[in-house]
Amino acid sequence: MNTFQKIGKFAGDTFALWVLLAAGLAMWIPQYFAWISPWITTLLGIVMFGMGMTLKLEDFKYVLMHPKGVIIGIFGQFTIMPLLAFALAKIFQLPPEIAVGVILVGCCPGGTASNVMTFLAKGNTALSVTITSCTTLLAPIITPALIYFLASEWLPVSFMAMFMSVVKVVLIPIILGILAQMFFKPVVEKSIDILPTISVIAIVLIVAAVVSGSRDKILESGLLILAIVILHNGLGYALGYLLAKLFHMDYEDKKAVAIEVGMQNSGLGASLAATHFDPISAVPSAIFSFWHNISGPILATYWAKKSGVKEDSKGH
């Protein structure tokens, strides 16, 4: 393992800690982080460019070889989390800006952290990577459509403006990343190891920007948002697992679908909220970014230990 890989692994393992530290500092001295806000979209674009650089043809061959698991994962991603978000906004009678923020994060595609968590949970990592890739590429159409249908009740939503934002921040950087991989392969191969660190730095900066911009409102309703994020994330894992169980998927596939459904691309949620709505609308995404990097490793550790016990019992 080279130096960049070691730094990347350390950054990934301690991600939640850096997010918490950035959020704490942004609450304490918000004026020092306000400059980041105009760069939120650019930072997320960098993360997506990195994802494009790591996409492989095998990820999409997997769709043809194992269509059932991929379709179930995509269906779960774009139904369970958006509908849960809508239900939570209704049940808790959230203020419009926060309701829209919760729905935004619910309508986003899967986050790349889900691939690492599935690997750690001894789940089907290839399935997880394929679902993330497919939901991310479908996001320019599906995410704005879902936000339009589910959030318009609270605040006016422009489908076209959202569509253009997702194209700009997700699709174009991914395409550029794929082109970089095709035409500058030696350079890309050398830089792959530093990508996890760059992604961590970008998401941490996005969280700091969101928190500094909404400090007073977070002090008012931060605990409520945290409670809703914990519920949203936990129910996402549980319902994702139940959906996979309903279709009699393998244990490794169930874990992949559950993690894929429960973990969101919260950076995209924060970017869309900051661009199109009140700054407080970005807070559920920022808190989600922190929380799913705590719940994900806990769940992955539990499932990895359970897999170990199963393997031991098979061996005896």
GIZISUL-V262672 format. One record per backbone hydrogen bond with DSSP energy under -0.5 kcal/mol. CO is the residue of the C=O (numbers start at 0). NH is the residue of the N-H. If there is no record, write none. Layout:
CO/NH  CO/NH
This chain:
1/5  2/6  3/7  4/8  5/9  6/10  7/11  8/12  9/13  11/14  13/17  14/18  15/19  16/20  17/21  18/22  19/23  20/24  21/25  22/26  23/27  24/28  28/31  29/32  29/33  32/35  33/36  35/38  36/39  38/42  39/43  40/44  41/45  42/46  43/47  44/48  45/49  46/50  47/51  48/52  49/53  50/53  50/54  51/54  55/58  55/59  56/59  56/60  57/61  59/63  60/64  61/65  65/69  66/70  67/71  68/72  69/73  70/74  71/75  72/76  73/77  74/78  75/78  75/79  75/80  78/82  79/83  80/84  81/85  82/86  83/87  84/88  85/89  86/90  87/91  88/93  89/92  94/97  94/98  95/99  96/100  97/101  98/102  99/103  100/104  101/105  102/106  104/107  108/264  110/113  111/114  111/115  112/116  113/117  114/118  115/119  116/120  117/122  118/121  122/124  123/127  124/128  125/129  126/130  127/131  128/132  129/133  130/134  131/135  132/136  133/137  134/138  137/140  137/141  138/142  138/143  140/144  141/145  142/146  143/147  144/148  145/149  146/150  147/151  150/153  150/154  156/158  157/161  158/162  159/163  160/164  161/165  162/166  163/167  164/168  165/169  165/170  166/171  169/173  170/174  171/175  172/176  173/177  174/178  175/179  176/180  177/181  178/182  179/183  183/187  184/188  185/189  186/190  187/191  190/193  190/194  191/194  193/197  194/198  195/199  196/200  197/201  198/202  199/203  200/204  201/205  202/206  203/207  204/208  205/209  206/210  207/211  208/212  209/213  210/213  211/214  213/217  214/218  215/219  216/220  217/221  220/224  221/225  222/226  223/227  224/228  225/229  226/230  227/231  228/232  229/233  230/234  231/235  232/236  233/237  234/238  235/239  236/240  237/241  238/242  239/243  240/244  241/245  242/246  243/248  244/247  249/253  250/254  251/123  251/255  252/256  253/257  254/258  255/259  256/260  257/261  258/262  262/110  263/265  264/267  264/268  265/269  266/270  267/271  268/272  269/273  270/274  271/275  272/276  277/280  278/281  279/282  279/283  281/285  282/286  283/287  284/288  285/289  286/290  287/291  289/292  290/293  290/294  291/295  293/297  294/298  295/299  296/300  297/301  298/302  299/303  300/304  301/305  302/306  303/307  304/308  305/309  306/310  307/311  308/312  309/313  310/314  311/315
